[in-house]
Amino acid sequence: MSVIVTDKGFAPEDWTEGFEAEGVLDLPSDTDPQAVEFDAATRLIRVAFPSSADGRGFTIARQLRLRGYTGRLRAAGHVIADQYAMARRSGFDEVEIDESLAARQPESQWVFRADWRAHDYQSRLRAG
C-alpha cells in the first residue's frame, strides 16, 4: 500500500479512479518531457522515481509546469524526505512512497521539510 506525502504530512491514497483511467499519465523517469502530450482532460501525471539518486523526475516536473500543465503532479517511488522540498519546488503536488520507506522516514521528517518555500537559497540571497 502507498502513503501519500503532502505539506500536511502523511495521507492515505485518495485517487480512486485507478492509474489506467482516462486522463492519467504514468511516466517513467526516462521520459522526454517535451514529448509528453497533455490537455485539459489530463487530471493526474505520476512520474516514477526508480531510485533516490535519479533526479530526472524533477526535470520532468519542472518542464511540464513550464509547458502549462496545471493538473495534479505526483512523484512516485524512491523519493526520500530530504528531497521533498526539491520535489515541491520543481512542481510536484505530492509524493507517493511505499509503507517501508514511510516506516524508515517517519512523517515528522517529511513535515520538517514541508515549509519548502522558506528554505531555498535563492530567496535567502535576494533578501540580503
N, CA and C atoms as an extended XYZ file, in Angstrom:
384
Properties=species:S:1:pos:R:3:atomname:S:1:resname:S:1:resid:I:1 pbc="F F F"
N         0.839       -1.180        0.000 N   MET     1
C         0.000        0.000        0.000 CA  MET     1
C         0.888        1.248        0.000 C   MET     1
N         0.424        2.271       -0.622 N   SER     2
C         1.182        3.513       -0.738 CA  SER     2
C         0.774        4.525        0.317 C   SER     2
N         1.714        5.394        0.631 N   VAL     3
C         1.478        6.527        1.520 CA  VAL     3
C         1.677        7.779        0.680 C   VAL     3
N         0.767        8.717        0.769 N   ILE     4
C         0.874        9.973        0.040 CA  ILE     4
C         1.426       11.014        1.012 C   ILE     4
N         2.435       11.749        0.566 N   VAL     5
C         3.037       12.800        1.384 CA  VAL     5
C         2.639       14.147        0.795 C   VAL     5
N         2.075       14.999        1.646 N   THR     6
C         1.736       16.364        1.266 CA  THR     6
C         2.389       17.305        2.274 C   THR     6
N         2.174       18.589        2.116 N   ASP     7
C         2.732       19.554        3.054 CA  ASP     7
C         2.184       19.369        4.467 C   ASP     7
N         1.080       18.698        4.602 N   LYS     8
C         0.476       18.462        5.920 CA  LYS     8
C         0.923       17.146        6.549 C   LYS     8
N         1.666       16.333        5.811 N   GLY     9
C         2.138       15.058        6.331 CA  GLY     9
C         1.622       13.888        5.520 C   GLY     9
N         1.514       12.729        6.175 N   PHE    10
C         1.082       11.509        5.513 CA  PHE    10
C        -0.430       11.503        5.338 C   PHE    10
N        -0.852       10.944        4.218 N   ALA    11
C        -2.272       10.824        3.924 CA  ALA    11
C        -2.490        9.504        3.191 C   ALA    11
N        -3.679        8.946        3.294 N   PRO    12
C        -3.956        7.735        2.525 CA  PRO    12
C        -4.139        8.078        1.051 C   PRO    12
N        -4.023        7.076        0.228 N   GLU    13
C        -4.273        7.246       -1.209 CA  GLU    13
C        -5.708        7.719       -1.409 C   GLU    13
N        -5.873        8.796       -2.152 N   ASP    14
C        -7.225        9.301       -2.412 CA  ASP    14
C        -7.589        9.253       -3.891 C   ASP    14
N        -6.705        8.745       -4.715 N   TRP    15
C        -7.006        8.606       -6.137 CA  TRP    15
C        -7.764        7.297       -6.324 C   TRP    15
N        -9.049        7.362       -6.558 N   THR    16
C        -9.894        6.169       -6.584 CA  THR    16
C       -10.181        5.659       -7.987 C   THR    16
N        -9.772        6.390       -8.995 N   GLU    17
C       -10.126        6.019      -10.365 CA  GLU    17
C        -9.167        5.021      -10.995 C   GLU    17
N        -8.047        4.733      -10.351 N   GLY    18
C        -7.052        3.836      -10.933 CA  GLY    18
C        -6.119        4.592      -11.850 C   GLY    18
N        -4.941        4.047      -12.017 N   PHE    19
C        -3.923        4.737      -12.803 CA  PHE    19
C        -3.984        4.400      -14.284 C   PHE    19
N        -4.922        3.530      -14.652 N   GLU    20
C        -5.140        3.228      -16.064 CA  GLU    20
C        -6.313        4.034      -16.621 C   GLU    20
N        -6.930        4.857      -15.780 N   ALA    21
C        -8.108        5.640      -16.175 CA  ALA    21
C        -7.736        6.686      -17.224 C   ALA    21
N        -8.732        7.110      -17.941 N   GLU    22
C        -8.541        8.174      -18.917 CA  GLU    22
C        -8.177        9.466      -18.178 C   GLU    22
N        -7.243       10.215      -18.711 N   GLY    23
C        -6.828       11.458      -18.076 CA  GLY    23
C        -5.696       11.276      -17.086 C   GLY    23
N        -5.108       10.087      -17.054 N   VAL    24
C        -4.000        9.789      -16.156 CA  VAL    24
C        -2.797        9.356      -16.989 C   VAL    24
N        -1.663        9.957      -16.714 N   LEU    25
C        -0.427        9.555      -17.376 CA  LEU    25
C         0.548        9.044      -16.327 C   LEU    25
N         1.128        7.887      -16.576 N   ASP    26
C         2.143        7.290      -15.713 CA  ASP    26
C         3.447        7.331      -16.500 C   ASP    26
N         4.369        8.181      -16.088 N   LEU    27
C         5.585        8.404      -16.867 CA  LEU    27
C         6.806        7.759      -16.222 C   LEU    27
N         7.597        7.035      -16.997 N   PRO    28
C         8.874        6.542      -16.477 CA  PRO    28
C         9.878        7.688      -16.368 C   PRO    28
N        10.948        7.448      -15.638 N   SER    29
C        11.920        8.518      -15.380 CA  SER    29
C        12.710        8.937      -16.615 C   SER    29
N        12.704        8.125      -17.658 N   ASP    30
C        13.460        8.488      -18.854 CA  ASP    30
C        12.598        9.167      -19.921 C   ASP    30
N        11.418        9.623      -19.527 N   THR    31
C        10.507       10.307      -20.447 CA  THR    31
C        11.082       11.649      -20.875 C   THR    31
N        10.950       11.959      -22.157 N   ASP    32
C        11.300       13.285      -22.654 CA  ASP    32
C        10.111       14.195      -22.349 C   ASP    32
N        10.278       15.164      -21.430 N   PRO    33
C         9.130       15.989      -21.042 CA  PRO    33
C         8.553       16.802      -22.195 C   PRO    33
N         9.349       17.086      -23.211 N   GLN    34
C         8.847       17.832      -24.358 CA  GLN    34
C         7.936       16.979      -25.242 C   GLN    34
N         8.042       15.656      -25.106 N   ALA    35
C         7.237       14.754      -25.925 CA  ALA    35
C         5.924       14.353      -25.255 C   ALA    35
N         5.728       14.737      -24.004 N   VAL    36
C         4.508       14.366      -23.278 CA  VAL    36
C         3.340       15.198      -23.797 C   VAL    36
N         2.285       14.500      -24.189 N   GLU    37
C         1.087       15.189      -24.667 CA  GLU    37
C         0.038       15.184      -23.559 C   GLU    37
N        -0.407       16.369      -23.190 N   PHE    38
C        -1.451       16.508      -22.180 CA  PHE    38
C        -2.398       17.600      -22.624 C   PHE    38
N        -3.592       17.598      -22.038 N   ASP    39
C        -4.571       18.637      -22.326 CA  ASP    39
C        -5.402       18.866      -21.061 C   ASP    39
N        -6.483       19.594      -21.173 N   ALA    40
C        -7.307       19.923      -20.012 CA  ALA    40
C        -7.927       18.678      -19.379 C   ALA    40
N        -8.040       17.594      -20.137 N   ALA    41
C        -8.617       16.362      -19.607 CA  ALA    41
C        -7.598       15.536      -18.806 C   ALA    41
N        -6.328       15.918      -18.854 N   THR    42
C        -5.298       15.214      -18.101 CA  THR    42
C        -5.359       15.691      -16.659 C   THR    42
N        -5.815       14.808      -15.773 N   ARG    43
C        -6.046       15.195      -14.386 CA  ARG    43
C        -4.921       14.804      -13.438 C   ARG    43
N        -4.132       13.805      -13.819 N   LEU    44
C        -3.041       13.352      -12.960 CA  LEU    44
C        -1.887       12.869      -13.815 C   LEU    44
N        -0.707       13.339      -13.505 N   ILE    45
C         0.514       12.797      -14.093 CA  ILE    45
C         1.369       12.299      -12.939 C   ILE    45
N         1.736       11.029      -13.016 N   ARG    46
C         2.566       10.397      -11.994 CA  ARG    46
C         3.916       10.070      -12.626 C   ARG    46
N         4.982       10.585      -12.022 N   VAL    47
C         6.336       10.408      -12.550 CA  VAL    47
C         7.080        9.442      -11.647 C   VAL    47
N         7.652        8.406      -12.246 N   ALA    48
C         8.361        7.375      -11.494 CA  ALA    48
C         9.752        7.837      -11.080 C   ALA    48
N        10.117        7.505       -9.859 N   PHE    49
C        11.465        7.696       -9.333 CA  PHE    49
C        12.000        6.311       -8.967 C   PHE    49
N        12.760        5.670       -9.867 N   PRO    50
C        13.249        4.318       -9.592 CA  PRO    50
C        14.318        4.273       -8.503 C   PRO    50
N        14.938        5.409       -8.236 N   SER    51
C        15.996        5.489       -7.234 CA  SER    51
C        16.048        6.911       -6.696 C   SER    51
N        16.438        7.053       -5.435 N   SER    52
C        16.564        8.403       -4.880 CA  SER    52
C        17.738        9.151       -5.509 C   SER    52
N        18.612        8.434       -6.188 N   ALA    53
C        19.746        9.064       -6.867 CA  ALA    53
C        19.405        9.495       -8.291 C   ALA    53
N        18.202        9.181       -8.743 N   ASP    54
C        17.770        9.508      -10.099 CA  ASP    54
C        16.902       10.763      -10.060 C   ASP    54
N        17.477       11.900      -10.429 N   GLY    55
C        16.781       13.171      -10.348 CA  GLY    55
C        16.067       13.597      -11.609 C   GLY    55
N        15.985       12.727      -12.606 N   ARG    56
C        15.339       13.112      -13.860 CA  ARG    56
C        13.877       13.499      -13.672 C   ARG    56
N        13.215       12.928      -12.688 N   GLY    57
C        11.810       13.248      -12.441 CA  GLY    57
C        11.599       14.710      -12.076 C   GLY    57
N        12.580       15.312      -11.392 N   PHE    58
C        12.476       16.730      -11.048 CA  PHE    58
C        12.461       17.581      -12.318 C   PHE    58
N        13.294       17.212      -13.272 N   THR    59
C        13.333       17.930      -14.549 CA  THR    59
C        12.026       17.753      -15.310 C   THR    59
N        11.509       16.539      -15.305 N   ILE    60
C        10.232       16.282      -15.984 CA  ILE    60
C         9.141       17.173      -15.395 C   ILE    60
N         9.062       17.212      -14.066 N   ALA    61
C         8.029       18.029      -13.409 CA  ALA    61
C         8.180       19.495      -13.776 C   ALA    61
N         9.378       20.003      -13.691 N   ARG    62
C         9.610       21.424      -13.982 CA  ARG    62
C         9.222       21.752      -15.420 C   ARG    62
N         9.619       20.900      -16.357 N   GLN    63
C         9.306       21.144      -17.762 CA  GLN    63
C         7.800       21.064      -18.032 C   GLN    63
N         7.117       20.129      -17.388 N   LEU    64
C         5.658       20.040      -17.563 CA  LEU    64
C         4.973       21.303      -17.057 C   LEU    64
N         5.407       21.811      -15.913 N   ARG    65
C         4.819       23.047      -15.375 CA  ARG    65
C         5.133       24.235      -16.284 C   ARG    65
N         6.358       24.303      -16.785 N   LEU    66
C         6.714       25.397      -17.698 CA  LEU    66
C         5.914       25.331      -18.992 C   LEU    66
N         5.552       24.138      -19.409 N   ARG    67
C         4.753       23.964      -20.621 CA  ARG    67
C         3.266       24.197      -20.365 C   ARG    67
N         2.869       24.457      -19.119 N   GLY    68
C         1.495       24.827      -18.845 CA  GLY    68
C         0.634       23.781      -18.169 C   GLY    68
N         1.190       22.657      -17.772 N   TYR    69
C         0.376       21.655      -17.081 CA  TYR    69
C        -0.004       22.185      -15.704 C   TYR    69
N        -1.304       22.196      -15.406 N   THR    70
C        -1.794       22.723      -14.129 CA  THR    70
C        -2.492       21.668      -13.286 C   THR    70
N        -2.570       20.440      -13.786 N   GLY    71
C        -3.241       19.379      -13.046 CA  GLY    71
C        -2.377       18.835      -11.915 C   GLY    71
N        -2.835       17.759      -11.350 N   ARG    72
C        -2.157       17.115      -10.224 CA  ARG    72
C        -0.901       16.407      -10.721 C   ARG    72
N         0.209       16.657      -10.044 N   LEU    73
C         1.501       16.095      -10.438 CA  LEU    73
C         2.087       15.371       -9.229 C   LEU    73
N         2.373       14.086       -9.421 N   ARG    74
C         2.806       13.245       -8.306 CA  ARG    74
C         4.134       12.562       -8.610 C   ARG    74
N         5.077       12.652       -7.676 N   ALA    75
C         6.322       11.885       -7.724 CA  ALA    75
C         6.048       10.551       -7.045 C   ALA    75
N         6.419        9.449       -7.678 N   ALA    76
C         6.107        8.132       -7.129 CA  ALA    76
C         7.345        7.251       -7.090 C   ALA    76
N         7.630        6.715       -5.928 N   GLY    77
C         8.737        5.769       -5.831 CA  GLY    77
C         9.730        6.138       -4.763 C   GLY    77
N        10.977        6.109       -5.134 N   HIS    78
C        12.080        6.283       -4.185 CA  HIS    78
C        12.489        7.746       -4.036 C   HIS    78
N        11.585        8.528       -3.515 N   VAL    79
C        11.885        9.911       -3.130 CA  VAL    79
C        12.062        9.876       -1.622 C   VAL    79
N        13.128       10.492       -1.115 N   ILE    80
C        13.355       10.491        0.327 CA  ILE    80
C        12.969       11.847        0.910 C   ILE    80
N        12.834       11.884        2.219 N   ALA    81
C        12.382       13.103        2.894 CA  ALA    81
C        13.266       14.295        2.571 C   ALA    81
N        14.570       14.080        2.462 N   ASP    82
C        15.481       15.180        2.138 CA  ASP    82
C        15.201       15.785        0.767 C   ASP    82
N        14.517       15.065       -0.094 N   GLN    83
C        14.216       15.546       -1.442 CA  GLN    83
C        12.832       16.182       -1.552 C   GLN    83
N        12.086       16.197       -0.467 N   TYR    84
C        10.705       16.692       -0.543 CA  TYR    84
C        10.645       18.156       -0.984 C   TYR    84
N        11.479       18.998       -0.415 N   ALA    85
C        11.458       20.421       -0.795 CA  ALA    85
C        11.767       20.588       -2.283 C   ALA    85
N        12.731       19.832       -2.792 N   MET    86
C        13.065       19.904       -4.224 CA  MET    86
C        11.884       19.424       -5.064 C   MET    86
N        11.215       18.385       -4.613 N   ALA    87
C        10.057       17.888       -5.353 CA  ALA    87
C         8.984       18.973       -5.448 C   ALA    87
N         8.703       19.646       -4.349 N   ARG    88
C         7.686       20.704       -4.358 CA  ARG    88
C         8.136       21.887       -5.208 C   ARG    88
N         9.407       22.285       -5.095 N   ARG    89
C         9.891       23.417       -5.888 CA  ARG    89
C         9.873       23.126       -7.382 C   ARG    89
N        10.090       21.889       -7.753 N   SER    90
C        10.121       21.556       -9.181 CA  SER    90
C         8.719       21.416       -9.767 C   SER    90
N         7.690       21.374       -8.910 N   GLY    91
C         6.329       21.381       -9.430 CA  GLY    91
C         5.432       20.265       -8.963 C   GLY    91
N         5.966       19.298       -8.229 N   PHE    92
C         5.117       18.214       -7.739 CA  PHE    92
C         4.171       18.726       -6.660 C   PHE    92
N         2.958       18.175       -6.662 N   ASP    93
C         1.972       18.496       -5.630 CA  ASP    93
C         2.097       17.565       -4.431 C   ASP    93
N         2.586       16.364       -4.691 N   GLU    94
C         2.630       15.334       -3.659 CA  GLU    94
C         3.645       14.272       -4.040 C   GLU    94
N         3.954       13.423       -3.071 N   VAL    95
C         4.893       12.327       -3.266 CA  VAL    95
C         4.210       11.040       -2.816 C   VAL    95
N         4.385        9.994       -3.584 N   GLU    96
C         3.845        8.677       -3.245 CA  GLU    96
C         5.009        7.762       -2.879 C   GLU    96
N         5.004        7.255       -1.639 N   ILE    97
C         6.059        6.348       -1.189 CA  ILE    97
C         5.418        5.058       -0.680 C   ILE    97
N         6.228        4.007       -0.549 N   ASP    98
C         5.678        2.773       -0.006 CA  ASP    98
C         5.762        2.774        1.518 C   ASP    98
N         5.053        1.859        2.131 N   GLU    99
C         4.965        1.815        3.592 CA  GLU    99
C         6.321        1.575        4.253 C   GLU    99
N         7.206        0.819        3.598 N   SER   100
C         8.513        0.555        4.208 CA  SER   100
C         9.350        1.829        4.288 C   SER   100
N         9.296        2.669        3.273 N   LEU   101
C        10.012        3.948        3.334 CA  LEU   101
C         9.378        4.866        4.379 C   LEU   101
N         8.068        4.844        4.472 N   ALA   102
C         7.383        5.662        5.481 CA  ALA   102
C         7.775        5.221        6.889 C   ALA   102
N         8.034        3.940        7.073 N   ALA   103
C         8.455        3.450        8.390 CA  ALA   103
C         9.888        3.890        8.697 C   ALA   103
N        10.764        3.896        7.678 N   ARG   104
C        12.161        4.312        7.881 CA  ARG   104
C        12.300        5.819        8.020 C   ARG   104
N        11.454        6.563        7.335 N   GLN   105
C        11.475        8.021        7.386 CA  GLN   105
C        10.087        8.481        7.819 C   GLN   105
N         9.864        8.587        9.114 N   PRO   106
C         8.521        8.880        9.619 CA  PRO   106
C         8.013       10.256        9.197 C   PRO   106
N         6.738       10.441        9.405 N   GLU   107
C         6.039       11.649        8.990 CA  GLU   107
C         6.731       12.927        9.474 C   GLU   107
N         7.276       12.910       10.676 N   SER   108
C         7.926       14.114       11.221 CA  SER   108
C         9.077       14.590       10.342 C   SER   108
N         9.795       13.670        9.698 N   GLN   109
C        10.897       14.068        8.815 CA  GLN   109
C        10.382       14.771        7.559 C   GLN   109
N         9.244       14.354        7.065 N   TRP   110
C         8.651       14.973        5.883 CA  TRP   110
C         8.034       16.323        6.230 C   TRP   110
N         7.340       16.387        7.344 N   VAL   111
C         6.701       17.639        7.769 CA  VAL   111
C         7.761       18.703        8.055 C   VAL   111
N         8.910       18.293        8.575 N   PHE   112
C        10.006       19.218        8.840 CA  PHE   112
C        10.418       19.963        7.566 C   PHE   112
N        10.269       19.311        6.429 N   ARG   113
C        10.654       19.903        5.137 CA  ARG   113
C         9.470       20.495        4.381 C   ARG   113
N         8.311       20.520        5.008 N   ALA   114
C         7.085       20.962        4.333 CA  ALA   114
C         7.055       22.462        4.059 C   ALA   114
N         7.822       23.255        4.798 N   ASP   115
C         7.873       24.694        4.543 CA  ASP   115
C         8.929       24.951        3.463 C   ASP   115
N         8.709       24.353        2.314 N   TRP   116
C         9.699       24.337        1.241 CA  TRP   116
C         9.947       25.706        0.624 C   TRP   116
N         9.036       26.622        0.750 N   ARG   117
C         9.242       27.961        0.186 CA  ARG   117
C        10.201       28.800        1.035 C   ARG   117
N        10.295       28.504        2.312 N   ALA   118
C        11.083       29.331        3.233 CA  ALA   118
C        12.568       28.983        3.240 C   ALA   118
N        12.952       27.879        2.641 N   HIS   119
C        14.321       27.418        2.810 CA  HIS   119
C        15.121       27.318        1.517 C   HIS   119
N        14.705       27.996        0.480 N   ASP   120
C        15.506       27.898       -0.727 CA  ASP   120
C        16.563       29.002       -0.724 C   ASP   120
N        17.731       28.684       -1.227 N   TYR   121
C        18.864       29.604       -1.151 CA  TYR   121
C        18.649       30.856       -1.989 C   TYR   121
N        17.889       30.768       -3.070 N   GLN   122
C        17.676       31.946       -3.906 CA  GLN   122
C        16.916       33.029       -3.145 C   GLN   122
N        15.910       32.640       -2.379 N   SER   123
C        15.173       33.624       -1.578 CA  SER   123
C        16.071       34.260       -0.533 C   SER   123
N        16.916       33.459        0.085 N   ARG   124
C        17.816       33.995        1.085 CA  ARG   124
C        18.825       34.960        0.458 C   ARG   124
N        19.289       34.657       -0.748 N   LEU   125
C        20.212       35.566       -1.427 CA  LEU   125
C        19.543       36.871       -1.805 C   LEU   125
N        18.319       36.793       -2.295 N   ARG   126
C        17.596       38.010       -2.676 CA  ARG   126
C        17.309       38.902       -1.466 C   ARG   126
N        17.094       38.283       -0.304 N   ALA   127
C        16.769       39.036        0.904 CA  ALA   127
C        17.976       39.791        1.446 C   ALA   127
N        19.127       39.356        1.082 N   GLY   128
C        20.227       40.186        1.524 CA  GLY   128
C        21.442       39.544        1.940 C   GLY   128
